[in-house]
């Protein structure tokens, strides 16, 4: 009785972990249509980070 139930529980935990780590992030990217930033967007982000007067928010 306990052996098969233990295998079923372990299998369920493994499947749930894999779905959480692999499927959920892919679903998030697809749902919100997140795209790789272009070269121009990367340059703009770098320019914003080079501000000499920038202070931490805390």
C-alpha distance matrix in Angstrom:
0.0 3.8 5.7 6.2 6.6 8.8 10.6 11.3 12.7 14.7 16.0 17.1 18.8 20.6 21.8 22.9 24.8 26.5 27.5 28.9 30.8 32.1 32.2 33.2 36.4 37.4 37.0 39.1 41.9 42.0 42.0 44.8 46.6 47.0 49.3 50.5 53.6 56.9 59.3 61.6 58.8 57.9 61.6 61.9 58.9 60.4 63.7 62.1 60.5 63.9 65.4 67.2 67.2 63.4 61.9 58.3 57.1 56.0
3.8 0.0 3.8 5.8 5.2 6.0 8.7 9.9 10.4 12.1 14.1 15.2 16.3 18.2 19.9 20.8 22.3 24.3 25.6 26.6 28.4 30.0 30.4 31.2 34.2 35.5 35.4 37.2 39.9 40.4 40.4 43.0 44.9 45.0 47.3 48.3 51.3 54.7 57.0 59.2 56.4 55.4 59.0 59.3 56.2 57.6 60.9 59.3 57.5 60.9 62.4 64.1 64.1 60.3 58.8 55.1 54.0 52.8
5.7 3.8 0.0 3.8 5.4 5.1 6.3 8.7 10.0 10.6 12.3 14.3 15.5 16.6 18.4 20.0 21.2 22.7 24.4 25.8 27.1 28.5 29.1 30.4 33.2 34.2 34.4 36.4 38.9 39.3 39.7 42.3 43.9 43.9 46.0 46.9 50.0 53.2 55.4 57.8 55.2 54.0 57.7 58.2 55.2 56.4 59.9 58.5 56.7 59.9 61.7 63.4 63.6 59.9 58.5 54.9 54.0 53.0
6.2 5.8 3.8 0.0 3.8 5.4 5.1 6.2 8.6 9.9 10.5 12.2 14.3 15.3 16.4 18.2 19.9 21.1 22.4 24.2 25.8 26.8 27.0 28.4 31.4 32.2 32.1 34.4 36.9 37.0 37.4 40.2 41.7 42.0 44.1 45.1 48.4 51.6 54.0 56.3 53.7 52.8 56.5 57.0 54.1 55.5 58.9 57.6 56.0 59.3 61.0 62.9 63.2 59.5 58.2 54.7 53.7 52.9
6.6 5.2 5.4 3.8 0.0 3.8 5.4 5.0 6.2 8.6 9.8 10.5 12.3 14.2 15.3 16.4 18.3 20.0 21.0 22.3 24.3 25.6 25.7 26.7 29.8 30.9 30.6 32.6 35.3 35.5 35.6 38.3 40.1 40.4 42.8 43.9 47.1 50.4 52.8 55.0 52.2 51.4 55.1 55.4 52.4 53.9 57.3 55.7 54.1 57.5 59.1 61.0 61.0 57.3 55.9 52.3 51.1 50.2
8.8 6.0 5.1 5.4 3.8 0.0 3.8 5.4 5.1 6.1 8.5 9.8 10.6 12.2 14.2 15.3 16.4 18.4 19.9 21.0 22.5 24.1 24.7 25.7 28.5 29.8 29.9 31.7 34.3 34.9 35.2 37.6 39.4 39.3 41.6 42.4 45.5 48.8 51.1 53.3 50.6 49.5 53.1 53.5 50.4 51.8 55.2 53.7 51.9 55.2 56.8 58.6 58.7 55.0 53.6 50.0 49.0 48.0
10.6 8.7 6.3 5.1 5.4 3.8 0.0 3.8 5.5 5.2 6.0 8.5 9.9 10.5 12.1 14.1 15.3 16.5 18.2 19.8 21.1 22.2 22.8 24.3 27.1 28.0 28.2 30.4 32.7 33.1 33.7 36.3 37.8 37.8 39.8 40.6 43.8 47.0 49.3 51.7 49.1 48.0 51.7 52.3 49.3 50.7 54.1 52.9 51.1 54.4 56.2 58.1 58.5 54.8 53.6 50.1 49.3 48.6
11.3 9.9 8.7 6.2 5.0 5.4 3.8 0.0 3.8 5.6 5.1 6.1 8.6 9.9 10.5 12.1 14.2 15.4 16.3 18.1 20.0 21.0 21.0 22.3 25.4 26.2 26.0 28.3 30.8 30.9 31.2 34.0 35.6 35.9 38.1 39.3 42.5 45.7 48.2 50.5 47.8 47.0 50.7 51.1 48.2 49.8 53.2 51.8 50.3 53.7 55.4 57.5 57.7 53.9 52.8 49.4 48.3 47.7
12.7 10.4 10.0 8.6 6.2 5.1 5.5 3.8 0.0 3.8 5.4 5.1 6.2 8.6 9.9 10.5 12.2 14.3 15.3 16.3 18.3 19.9 20.1 20.9 23.9 25.2 25.0 26.9 29.6 30.1 30.2 32.7 34.5 34.6 37.0 38.1 41.1 44.5 46.9 49.0 46.2 45.3 49.0 49.2 46.2 47.8 51.1 49.5 48.0 51.4 52.9 54.9 54.9 51.2 49.9 46.3 45.2 44.4
14.7 12.1 10.6 9.9 8.6 6.1 5.2 5.6 3.8 0.0 3.8 5.4 5.1 6.2 8.6 9.9 10.5 12.4 14.2 15.3 16.5 18.2 19.0 20.1 22.7 24.1 24.4 26.2 28.6 29.4 29.9 32.3 33.8 33.6 35.7 36.4 39.5 42.8 45.0 47.3 44.6 43.5 47.1 47.6 44.5 45.9 49.3 47.9 46.2 49.5 51.2 53.1 53.4 49.7 48.5 45.0 44.1 43.4
16.0 14.1 12.3 10.5 9.8 8.5 6.0 5.1 5.4 3.8 0.0 3.8 5.5 5.2 6.1 8.5 9.9 10.7 12.2 14.1 15.4 16.3 16.8 18.4 21.2 22.0 22.3 24.6 26.8 27.2 27.9 30.5 31.8 31.8 33.8 34.7 38.0 41.1 43.5 45.9 43.3 42.4 46.1 46.6 43.8 45.2 48.7 47.4 45.9 49.2 51.1 53.2 53.6 49.9 48.9 45.6 44.7 44.3
17.1 15.2 14.3 12.2 10.5 9.8 8.5 6.1 5.1 5.4 3.8 0.0 3.8 5.5 5.2 6.0 8.5 9.9 10.5 12.1 14.2 15.3 15.2 16.2 19.4 20.4 20.2 22.3 24.9 25.2 25.5 28.1 29.8 29.9 32.3 33.5 36.6 39.9 42.5 44.6 41.8 41.1 44.9 45.1 42.3 44.0 47.3 45.8 44.5 47.9 49.6 51.8 51.9 48.2 47.2 43.8 42.7 42.3
18.8 16.3 15.5 14.3 12.3 10.6 9.9 8.6 6.2 5.1 5.5 3.8 0.0 3.8 5.5 5.1 6.1 8.6 9.9 10.4 12.2 14.1 14.7 15.3 18.0 19.6 19.8 21.4 23.9 24.8 25.1 27.4 29.1 28.9 31.2 32.2 35.1 38.5 40.9 43.0 40.1 39.2 42.8 43.1 40.1 41.6 44.9 43.4 41.9 45.3 46.9 48.9 49.1 45.3 44.2 40.7 39.7 39.2
20.6 18.2 16.6 15.3 14.2 12.2 10.5 9.9 8.6 6.2 5.2 5.5 3.8 0.0 3.8 5.5 5.1 6.2 8.6 9.9 10.6 12.0 13.2 14.6 16.9 18.1 18.9 20.7 22.8 23.7 24.6 26.8 28.1 27.7 29.7 30.3 33.4 36.7 38.9 41.3 38.6 37.5 41.2 41.8 38.8 40.2 43.7 42.5 40.8 44.1 46.0 48.1 48.5 44.9 44.0 40.6 39.9 39.6
21.8 19.9 18.4 16.4 15.3 14.2 12.1 10.5 9.9 8.6 6.1 5.2 5.5 3.8 0.0 3.8 5.4 5.2 6.1 8.5 10.0 10.5 10.7 12.4 15.2 15.9 16.3 18.5 20.7 21.1 21.9 24.5 25.7 25.7 27.8 28.8 32.1 35.2 37.7 40.0 37.4 36.7 40.4 40.9 38.2 39.8 43.2 42.0 40.7 44.1 45.9 48.2 48.7 45.0 44.3 41.1 40.2 40.2
22.9 20.8 20.0 18.2 16.4 15.3 14.1 12.1 10.5 9.9 8.5 6.0 5.1 5.5 3.8 0.0 3.8 5.5 5.1 6.1 8.6 10.0 9.9 10.4 13.5 14.9 14.8 16.5 19.1 19.8 20.1 22.4 24.2 24.1 26.6 27.8 30.8 34.2 36.8 38.8 35.9 35.3 39.0 39.2 36.4 38.2 41.4 39.9 38.7 42.2 43.8 46.1 46.3 42.5 41.7 38.4 37.3 37.2
24.8 22.3 21.2 19.9 18.3 16.4 15.3 14.2 12.2 10.5 9.9 8.5 6.1 5.1 5.4 3.8 0.0 3.8 5.5 5.1 6.1 8.5 9.8 10.2 12.3 14.2 15.0 16.2 18.5 19.8 20.4 22.3 23.9 23.2 25.4 26.2 29.1 32.5 34.8 36.9 34.1 33.1 36.8 37.2 34.2 35.7 39.1 37.7 36.2 39.6 41.3 43.4 43.8 40.1 39.2 35.9 35.1 34.9
26.5 24.3 22.7 21.1 20.0 18.4 16.5 15.4 14.3 12.4 10.7 9.9 8.6 6.2 5.2 5.5 3.8 0.0 3.8 5.4 5.2 5.8 7.5 9.2 11.0 12.1 13.3 15.2 16.8 17.9 19.1 21.2 22.2 21.7 23.5 24.2 27.3 30.5 32.9 35.2 32.7 31.7 35.4 36.0 33.3 34.8 38.2 37.2 35.8 39.1 41.1 43.4 44.0 40.4 39.8 36.8 36.1 36.3
27.5 25.6 24.4 22.4 21.0 19.9 18.2 16.3 15.3 14.2 12.2 10.5 9.9 8.6 6.1 5.1 5.5 3.8 0.0 3.8 5.6 5.4 4.9 6.4 9.2 10.0 10.3 12.5 14.6 15.2 16.0 18.4 19.7 19.6 21.8 23.1 26.3 29.5 32.2 34.3 31.6 31.1 34.8 35.1 32.5 34.4 37.7 36.5 35.4 38.9 40.7 43.2 43.6 40.0 39.5 36.5 35.5 35.9
28.9 26.6 25.8 24.2 22.3 21.0 19.8 18.1 16.3 15.3 14.1 12.1 10.4 9.9 8.5 6.1 5.1 5.4 3.8 0.0 3.8 5.8 6.0 5.3 7.7 9.9 10.2 11.2 13.7 15.0 15.5 17.3 19.0 18.5 21.0 22.1 25.0 28.5 31.0 32.9 30.0 29.3 33.1 33.1 30.3 32.2 35.4 33.9 32.8 36.3 37.9 40.3 40.6 36.9 36.2 33.1 32.1 32.3
30.8 28.4 27.1 25.8 24.3 22.5 21.1 20.0 18.3 16.5 15.4 14.2 12.2 10.6 10.0 8.6 6.1 5.2 5.6 3.8 0.0 3.8 6.3 6.4 6.9 9.2 10.9 11.6 13.1 15.1 16.3 17.6 18.7 17.6 19.6 20.1 23.0 26.4 28.7 30.8 28.1 27.1 30.8 31.2 28.3 29.9 33.3 32.1 30.7 34.1 36.0 38.3 38.8 35.2 34.8 31.7 31.1 31.5
32.1 30.0 28.5 26.8 25.6 24.1 22.2 21.0 19.9 18.2 16.3 15.3 14.1 12.0 10.5 10.0 8.5 5.8 5.4 5.8 3.8 0.0 3.8 5.8 6.1 6.6 8.9 10.6 11.5 12.8 14.6 16.3 16.9 16.1 17.7 18.4 21.7 24.8 27.3 29.6 27.1 26.3 30.1 30.7 28.2 29.8 33.2 32.3 31.2 34.6 36.7 39.2 39.9 36.4 36.3 33.6 33.0 33.7
32.2 30.4 29.1 27.0 25.7 24.7 22.8 21.0 20.1 19.0 16.8 15.2 14.7 13.2 10.7 9.9 9.8 7.5 4.9 6.0 6.3 3.8 0.0 3.8 5.7 5.2 6.1 8.6 10.1 10.5 11.9 14.3 15.1 15.2 17.2 18.7 22.0 25.1 28.0 30.0 27.5 27.2 31.0 31.3 29.0 31.1 34.2 33.2 32.5 36.0 37.8 40.6 41.1 37.6 37.5 34.8 33.9 34.8
33.2 31.2 30.4 28.4 26.7 25.7 24.3 22.3 20.9 20.1 18.4 16.2 15.3 14.6 12.4 10.4 10.2 9.2 6.4 5.3 6.4 5.8 3.8 0.0 3.8 5.4 5.0 6.2 8.7 9.9 10.3 12.2 13.9 13.8 16.4 18.2 21.1 24.5 27.4 29.1 26.2 26.1 29.8 29.7 27.3 29.6 32.6 31.1 30.5 34.1 35.7 38.4 38.7 35.1 34.8 32.1 30.9 31.7
36.4 34.2 33.2 31.4 29.8 28.5 27.1 25.4 23.9 22.7 21.2 19.4 18.0 16.9 15.2 13.5 12.3 11.0 9.2 7.7 6.9 6.1 5.7 3.8 0.0 3.8 5.4 5.0 6.3 8.6 9.8 10.7 11.9 10.9 13.3 14.6 17.5 21.0 23.7 25.5 22.6 22.3 26.1 26.1 23.6 25.8 28.9 27.7 27.0 30.5 32.2 35.0 35.5 31.9 31.9 29.3 28.4 29.5
37.4 35.5 34.2 32.2 30.9 29.8 28.0 26.2 25.2 24.1 22.0 20.4 19.6 18.1 15.9 14.9 14.2 12.1 10.0 9.9 9.2 6.6 5.2 5.4 3.8 0.0 3.8 5.4 5.2 6.2 8.5 10.2 10.3 10.0 12.0 13.6 16.9 20.0 23.0 24.9 22.4 22.4 26.2 26.5 24.4 26.7 29.7 28.8 28.4 31.9 33.8 36.8 37.4 34.0 34.4 32.0 31.2 32.6
37.0 35.4 34.4 32.1 30.6 29.9 28.2 26.0 25.0 24.4 22.3 20.2 19.8 18.9 16.3 14.8 15.0 13.3 10.3 10.2 10.9 8.9 6.1 5.0 5.4 3.8 0.0 3.8 5.5 5.1 5.9 8.5 9.6 10.5 13.2 15.6 18.7 21.8 25.0 26.5 23.8 24.3 28.1 27.9 25.9 28.6 31.3 30.1 30.0 33.6 35.2 38.3 38.6 35.1 35.4 33.0 31.7 33.1
39.1 37.2 36.4 34.4 32.6 31.7 30.4 28.3 26.9 26.2 24.6 22.3 21.4 20.7 18.5 16.5 16.2 15.2 12.5 11.2 11.6 10.6 8.6 6.2 5.0 5.4 3.8 0.0 3.8 5.5 5.1 6.1 8.1 8.3 11.6 14.0 16.6 20.0 23.2 24.3 21.3 21.9 25.6 25.0 22.9 25.7 28.3 26.9 26.8 30.5 31.8 34.9 35.1 31.6 31.8 29.4 28.1 29.5
41.9 39.9 38.9 36.9 35.3 34.3 32.7 30.8 29.6 28.6 26.8 24.9 23.9 22.8 20.7 19.1 18.5 16.8 14.6 13.7 13.1 11.5 10.1 8.7 6.3 5.2 5.5 3.8 0.0 3.8 5.6 5.5 5.6 5.1 8.0 10.4 13.3 16.5 19.8 21.1 18.4 18.9 22.7 22.4 20.6 23.3 26.0 24.9 25.1 28.6 30.2 33.4 33.9 30.6 31.2 29.2 28.2 30.0
42.0 40.4 39.3 37.0 35.5 34.9 33.1 30.9 30.1 29.4 27.2 25.2 24.8 23.7 21.1 19.8 19.8 17.9 15.2 15.0 15.1 12.8 10.5 9.9 8.6 6.2 5.1 5.5 3.8 0.0 3.8 5.7 5.0 6.9 9.2 12.3 15.3 18.0 21.5 22.8 20.3 21.4 25.0 24.8 23.4 26.2 28.7 27.8 28.2 31.7 33.2 36.6 37.0 33.8 34.6 32.6 31.5 33.4
42.0 40.4 39.7 37.4 35.6 35.2 33.7 31.2 30.2 29.9 27.9 25.5 25.1 24.6 21.9 20.1 20.4 19.1 16.0 15.5 16.3 14.6 11.9 10.3 9.8 8.5 5.9 5.1 5.6 3.8 0.0 3.8 5.6 8.0 11.2 14.6 17.0 19.9 23.5 24.2 21.5 22.8 26.3 25.6 24.1 27.3 29.5 28.1 28.7 32.3 33.5 36.8 36.9 33.6 34.2 32.1 30.6 32.4
44.8 43.0 42.3 40.2 38.3 37.6 36.3 34.0 32.7 32.3 30.5 28.1 27.4 26.8 24.5 22.4 22.3 21.2 18.4 17.3 17.6 16.3 14.3 12.2 10.7 10.2 8.5 6.1 5.5 5.7 3.8 0.0 3.8 5.5 9.1 12.5 14.3 17.3 20.8 21.2 18.2 19.8 23.2 22.1 20.7 24.0 26.0 24.5 25.3 28.9 29.9 33.3 33.4 30.1 30.8 29.0 27.5 29.5
46.6 44.9 43.9 41.7 40.1 39.4 37.8 35.6 34.5 33.8 31.8 29.8 29.1 28.1 25.7 24.2 23.9 22.2 19.7 19.0 18.7 16.9 15.1 13.9 11.9 10.3 9.6 8.1 5.6 5.0 5.6 3.8 0.0 3.8 6.3 10.0 12.1 14.6 18.3 18.9 16.4 18.1 21.5 20.8 19.9 23.0 25.1 24.1 25.1 28.5 29.8 33.3 33.7 30.7 31.8 30.3 29.1 31.5
47.0 45.0 43.9 42.0 40.4 39.3 37.8 35.9 34.6 33.6 31.8 29.9 28.9 27.7 25.7 24.1 23.2 21.7 19.6 18.5 17.6 16.1 15.2 13.8 10.9 10.0 10.5 8.3 5.1 6.9 8.0 5.5 3.8 0.0 3.8 7.0 9.0 12.1 15.6 16.4 13.7 14.9 18.4 17.9 16.6 19.6 21.9 21.0 21.7 25.1 26.6 30.1 30.6 27.6 28.7 27.2 26.3 28.7
49.3 47.3 46.0 44.1 42.8 41.6 39.8 38.1 37.0 35.7 33.8 32.3 31.2 29.7 27.8 26.6 25.4 23.5 21.8 21.0 19.6 17.7 17.2 16.4 13.3 12.0 13.2 11.6 8.0 9.2 11.2 9.1 6.3 3.8 0.0 3.8 6.2 8.8 12.3 13.6 11.4 12.6 16.1 16.2 15.3 18.0 20.4 20.2 20.9 24.0 25.9 29.4 30.4 27.6 29.1 28.0 27.6 30.2
50.5 48.3 46.9 45.1 43.9 42.4 40.6 39.3 38.1 36.4 34.7 33.5 32.2 30.3 28.8 27.8 26.2 24.2 23.1 22.1 20.1 18.4 18.7 18.2 14.6 13.6 15.6 14.0 10.4 12.3 14.6 12.5 10.0 7.0 3.8 0.0 3.8 6.5 9.5 11.5 9.7 9.9 13.5 14.3 13.4 15.5 18.3 18.5 18.9 21.7 24.0 27.4 28.8 26.1 27.9 26.9 27.0 29.6
53.6 51.3 50.0 48.4 47.1 45.5 43.8 42.5 41.1 39.5 38.0 36.6 35.1 33.4 32.1 30.8 29.1 27.3 26.3 25.0 23.0 21.7 22.0 21.1 17.5 16.9 18.7 16.6 13.3 15.3 17.0 14.3 12.1 9.0 6.2 3.8 0.0 3.8 6.7 8.0 5.9 6.4 9.9 10.6 10.0 12.3 14.7 15.1 15.9 18.5 20.7 24.2 25.6 23.2 25.3 24.7 25.0 27.9
56.9 54.7 53.2 51.6 50.4 48.8 47.0 45.7 44.5 42.8 41.1 39.9 38.5 36.7 35.2 34.2 32.5 30.5 29.5 28.5 26.4 24.8 25.1 24.5 21.0 20.0 21.8 20.0 16.5 18.0 19.9 17.3 14.6 12.1 8.8 6.5 3.8 0.0 3.8 5.4 5.2 6.3 8.7 10.0 10.7 12.5 14.4 15.6 16.8 18.8 21.1 24.6 26.4 24.4 26.9 26.8 27.3 30.4
59.3 57.0 55.4 54.0 52.8 51.1 49.3 48.2 46.9 45.0 43.5 42.5 40.9 38.9 37.7 36.8 34.8 32.9 32.2 31.0 28.7 27.3 28.0 27.4 23.7 23.0 25.0 23.2 19.8 21.5 23.5 20.8 18.3 15.6 12.3 9.5 6.7 3.8 0.0 3.8 5.5 5.1 6.2 8.7 9.9 10.6 12.4 14.4 15.4 16.7 19.4 22.7 24.9 23.3 26.1 26.3 27.3 30.5
61.6 59.2 57.8 56.3 55.0 53.3 51.7 50.5 49.0 47.3 45.9 44.6 43.0 41.3 40.0 38.8 36.9 35.2 34.3 32.9 30.8 29.6 30.0 29.1 25.5 24.9 26.5 24.3 21.1 22.8 24.2 21.2 18.9 16.4 13.6 11.5 8.0 5.4 3.8 0.0 3.8 5.4 5.1 6.2 8.7 9.9 10.6 12.5 14.4 15.6 17.7 21.2 23.1 21.7 24.8 25.4 26.2 29.6
58.8 56.4 55.2 53.7 52.2 50.6 49.1 47.8 46.2 44.6 43.3 41.8 40.1 38.6 37.4 35.9 34.1 32.7 31.6 30.0 28.1 27.1 27.5 26.2 22.6 22.4 23.8 21.3 18.4 20.3 21.5 18.2 16.4 13.7 11.4 9.7 5.9 5.2 5.5 3.8 0.0 3.8 5.4 5.1 6.2 8.7 9.9 10.7 12.5 14.5 16.4 20.0 21.5 19.7 22.4 22.6 23.1 26.5
57.9 55.4 54.0 52.8 51.4 49.5 48.0 47.0 45.3 43.5 42.4 41.1 39.2 37.5 36.7 35.3 33.1 31.7 31.1 29.3 27.1 26.3 27.2 26.1 22.3 22.4 24.3 21.9 18.9 21.4 22.8 19.8 18.1 14.9 12.6 9.9 6.4 6.3 5.1 5.4 3.8 0.0 3.8 5.5 5.1 6.2 8.7 10.0 10.7 12.6 15.2 18.5 20.5 18.5 21.2 21.3 22.3 25.5
61.6 59.0 57.7 56.5 55.1 53.1 51.7 50.7 49.0 47.1 46.1 44.9 42.8 41.2 40.4 39.0 36.8 35.4 34.8 33.1 30.8 30.1 31.0 29.8 26.1 26.2 28.1 25.6 22.7 25.0 26.3 23.2 21.5 18.4 16.1 13.5 9.9 8.7 6.2 5.1 5.4 3.8 0.0 3.8 5.4 5.1 6.2 8.7 9.9 10.7 13.3 16.6 18.8 17.6 20.7 21.5 22.8 26.1
61.9 59.3 58.2 57.0 55.4 53.5 52.3 51.1 49.2 47.6 46.6 45.1 43.1 41.8 40.9 39.2 37.2 36.0 35.1 33.1 31.2 30.7 31.3 29.7 26.1 26.5 27.9 25.0 22.4 24.8 25.6 22.1 20.8 17.9 16.2 14.3 10.6 10.0 8.7 6.2 5.1 5.5 3.8 0.0 3.8 5.4 5.1 6.3 8.7 10.1 11.7 15.3 16.9 15.6 18.7 19.6 20.6 24.1
58.9 56.2 55.2 54.1 52.4 50.4 49.3 48.2 46.2 44.5 43.8 42.3 40.1 38.8 38.2 36.4 34.2 33.3 32.5 30.3 28.3 28.2 29.0 27.3 23.6 24.4 25.9 22.9 20.6 23.4 24.1 20.7 19.9 16.6 15.3 13.4 10.0 10.7 9.9 8.7 6.2 5.1 5.4 3.8 0.0 3.8 5.4 5.2 6.3 8.9 10.7 14.3 15.8 13.7 16.4 16.8 17.7 21.1
60.4 57.6 56.4 55.5 53.9 51.8 50.7 49.8 47.8 45.9 45.2 44.0 41.6 40.2 39.8 38.2 35.7 34.8 34.4 32.2 29.9 29.8 31.1 29.6 25.8 26.7 28.6 25.7 23.3 26.2 27.3 24.0 23.0 19.6 18.0 15.5 12.3 12.5 10.6 9.9 8.7 6.2 5.1 5.4 3.8 0.0 3.8 5.4 5.1 6.4 9.3 12.4 14.7 13.1 16.0 16.7 18.4 21.6
63.7 60.9 59.9 58.9 57.3 55.2 54.1 53.2 51.1 49.3 48.7 47.3 44.9 43.7 43.2 41.4 39.1 38.2 37.7 35.4 33.3 33.2 34.2 32.6 28.9 29.7 31.3 28.3 26.0 28.7 29.5 26.0 25.1 21.9 20.4 18.3 14.7 14.4 12.4 10.6 9.9 8.7 6.2 5.1 5.4 3.8 0.0 3.8 5.4 5.2 7.2 10.5 12.7 11.9 15.3 16.9 18.5 22.0
62.1 59.3 58.5 57.6 55.7 53.7 52.9 51.8 49.5 47.9 47.4 45.8 43.4 42.5 42.0 39.9 37.7 37.2 36.5 33.9 32.1 32.3 33.2 31.1 27.7 28.8 30.1 26.9 24.9 27.8 28.1 24.5 24.1 21.0 20.2 18.5 15.1 15.6 14.4 12.5 10.7 10.0 8.7 6.3 5.2 5.4 3.8 0.0 3.8 5.5 5.9 9.7 10.9 9.3 12.5 13.8 15.1 18.7
60.5 57.5 56.7 56.0 54.1 51.9 51.1 50.3 48.0 46.2 45.9 44.5 41.9 40.8 40.7 38.7 36.2 35.8 35.4 32.8 30.7 31.2 32.5 30.5 27.0 28.4 30.0 26.8 25.1 28.2 28.7 25.3 25.1 21.7 20.9 18.9 15.9 16.8 15.4 14.4 12.5 10.7 9.9 8.7 6.3 5.1 5.4 3.8 0.0 3.8 5.6 8.5 10.2 8.1 10.9 11.8 13.8 17.0
63.9 60.9 59.9 59.3 57.5 55.2 54.4 53.7 51.4 49.5 49.2 47.9 45.3 44.1 44.1 42.2 39.6 39.1 38.9 36.3 34.1 34.6 36.0 34.1 30.5 31.9 33.6 30.5 28.6 31.7 32.3 28.9 28.5 25.1 24.0 21.7 18.5 18.8 16.7 15.6 14.5 12.6 10.7 10.1 8.9 6.4 5.2 5.5 3.8 0.0 3.8 6.1 8.9 8.3 11.6 13.4 15.9 19.0
65.4 62.4 61.7 61.0 59.1 56.8 56.2 55.4 52.9 51.2 51.1 49.6 46.9 46.0 45.9 43.8 41.3 41.1 40.7 37.9 36.0 36.7 37.8 35.7 32.2 33.8 35.2 31.8 30.2 33.2 33.5 29.9 29.8 26.6 25.9 24.0 20.7 21.1 19.4 17.7 16.4 15.2 13.3 11.7 10.7 9.3 7.2 5.9 5.6 3.8 0.0 3.8 5.6 5.5 9.3 11.9 14.1 17.3
67.2 64.1 63.4 62.9 61.0 58.6 58.1 57.5 54.9 53.1 53.2 51.8 48.9 48.1 48.2 46.1 43.4 43.4 43.2 40.3 38.3 39.2 40.6 38.4 35.0 36.8 38.3 34.9 33.4 36.6 36.8 33.3 33.3 30.1 29.4 27.4 24.2 24.6 22.7 21.2 20.0 18.5 16.6 15.3 14.3 12.4 10.5 9.7 8.5 6.1 3.8 0.0 3.8 5.6 8.7 11.9 14.7 17.3
67.2 64.1 63.6 63.2 61.0 58.7 58.5 57.7 54.9 53.4 53.6 51.9 49.1 48.5 48.7 46.3 43.8 44.0 43.6 40.6 38.8 39.9 41.1 38.7 35.5 37.4 38.6 35.1 33.9 37.0 36.9 33.4 33.7 30.6 30.4 28.8 25.6 26.4 24.9 23.1 21.5 20.5 18.8 16.9 15.8 14.7 12.7 10.9 10.2 8.9 5.6 3.8 0.0 3.8 6.4 10.1 12.3 15.0
63.4 60.3 59.9 59.5 57.3 55.0 54.8 53.9 51.2 49.7 49.9 48.2 45.3 44.9 45.0 42.5 40.1 40.4 40.0 36.9 35.2 36.4 37.6 35.1 31.9 34.0 35.1 31.6 30.6 33.8 33.6 30.1 30.7 27.6 27.6 26.1 23.2 24.4 23.3 21.7 19.7 18.5 17.6 15.6 13.7 13.1 11.9 9.3 8.1 8.3 5.5 5.6 3.8 0.0 3.8 6.9 9.2 12.1
61.9 58.8 58.5 58.2 55.9 53.6 53.6 52.8 49.9 48.5 48.9 47.2 44.2 44.0 44.3 41.7 39.2 39.8 39.5 36.2 34.8 36.3 37.5 34.8 31.9 34.4 35.4 31.8 31.2 34.6 34.2 30.8 31.8 28.7 29.1 27.9 25.3 26.9 26.1 24.8 22.4 21.2 20.7 18.7 16.4 16.0 15.3 12.5 10.9 11.6 9.3 8.7 6.4 3.8 0.0 3.8 6.4 8.7
58.3 55.1 54.9 54.7 52.3 50.0 50.1 49.4 46.3 45.0 45.6 43.8 40.7 40.6 41.1 38.4 35.9 36.8 36.5 33.1 31.7 33.6 34.8 32.1 29.3 32.0 33.0 29.4 29.2 32.6 32.1 29.0 30.3 27.2 28.0 26.9 24.7 26.8 26.3 25.4 22.6 21.3 21.5 19.6 16.8 16.7 16.9 13.8 11.8 13.4 11.9 11.9 10.1 6.9 3.8 0.0 3.8 5.7
57.1 54.0 54.0 53.7 51.1 49.0 49.3 48.3 45.2 44.1 44.7 42.7 39.7 39.9 40.2 37.3 35.1 36.1 35.5 32.1 31.1 33.0 33.9 30.9 28.4 31.2 31.7 28.1 28.2 31.5 30.6 27.5 29.1 26.3 27.6 27.0 25.0 27.3 27.3 26.2 23.1 22.3 22.8 20.6 17.7 18.4 18.5 15.1 13.8 15.9 14.1 14.7 12.3 9.2 6.4 3.8 0.0 3.8
56.0 52.8 53.0 52.9 50.2 48.0 48.6 47.7 44.4 43.4 44.3 42.3 39.2 39.6 40.2 37.2 34.9 36.3 35.9 32.3 31.5 33.7 34.8 31.7 29.5 32.6 33.1 29.5 30.0 33.4 32.4 29.5 31.5 28.7 30.2 29.6 27.9 30.4 30.5 29.6 26.5 25.5 26.1 24.1 21.1 21.6 22.0 18.7 17.0 19.0 17.3 17.3 15.0 12.1 8.7 5.7 3.8 0.0
